[in-house]
Amino acid sequence: MSIKPSIFLADSIFLKEIMLMKQRVEEMEREAKKLRELQAAAEKAANESEGGDSGQMEAEEDKTAIDSRSVYVGNVRLLV
């Protein structure tokens, strides 16, 4: 029983591709971890600069100001 060399070649190419994929996955995981750390640092900095809940109060005030300038338009018929 003889084993064809092409089978070994195909297996080695397949194994190399798997190793490359694993390396790419590891690299993506490292990048994702770095991004999570950067996001956490940015959120922490934003919370410190806002002073806690004052950001929510400002958002509510902005919504109230926008609503006071809004106009409701109803019963409009579009002719096409």
C-alpha positions in Angstrom: 0.0 0.0 0.0 1.5 3.2 -1.1 0.5 6.7 0.0 0.5 9.4 -2.6 2.7 12.4 -1.9 0.0 14.7 -3.1 -2.2 13.7 -0.1 0.6 14.8 2.2 1.0 18.0 0.3 -2.7 18.7 0.5 -2.7 18.0 4.2 0.3 20.3 4.9 -1.3 23.1 2.9 -4.6 22.5 4.8 -2.7 22.6 8.2 -0.9 25.8 7.2 -4.2 27.5 6.3 -5.6 26.4 9.7 -2.6 27.8 11.5 -2.9 31.1 9.6 -6.6 31.3 10.5 -5.9 30.6 14.2 -3.2 33.4 14.2 -5.7 35.8 12.6 -8.3 34.9 15.2 -5.8 35.5 18.0 -4.9 38.8 16.5 -8.6 39.9 16.2 -9.1 38.8 19.9 -6.2 41.0 21.0 -7.5 43.9 19.0 -11.0 43.4 20.4 -9.6 43.4 24.0 -7.7 46.6 23.2 -10.8 48.2 21.8 -12.8 47.2 24.9 -10.1 48.8 27.1 -10.1 52.0 25.0 -13.9 52.1 25.2 -13.9 51.7 28.9 -11.3 54.4 29.3 -13.3 56.8 27.1 -16.5 56.1 29.0 -14.7 56.7 32.3 -13.3 60.0 31.0 -16.7 61.1 29.7 -18.3 60.3 33.1 -15.7 62.2 35.0 -16.0 65.3 32.8 -19.8 65.2 33.0 -19.9 65.0 36.7 -22.1 62.0 37.0 -25.9 62.4 36.3 -25.7 66.0 35.1 -25.4 64.6 31.5 -28.8 63.0 31.8 -30.3 66.2 33.1 -28.8 68.2 30.2 -30.3 65.6 27.8 -33.7 66.1 29.3 -33.4 69.8 29.1 -32.4 69.5 25.4 -35.4 67.3 24.7 -37.7 69.8 26.4 -36.2 72.7 24.4 -36.6 70.8 21.2 -40.2 69.8 22.0 -41.1 73.5 22.7 -40.0 74.4 19.2 -41.8 71.5 17.5 -45.0 71.8 15.6 -47.5 69.0 15.0 -48.9 68.9 11.5 -51.8 66.5 11.0 -54.5 65.7 8.4 -52.2 66.3 5.5 -53.1 64.6 2.2 -50.2 64.0 -0.2 -51.1 64.1 -3.9 -48.7 62.2 -6.1 
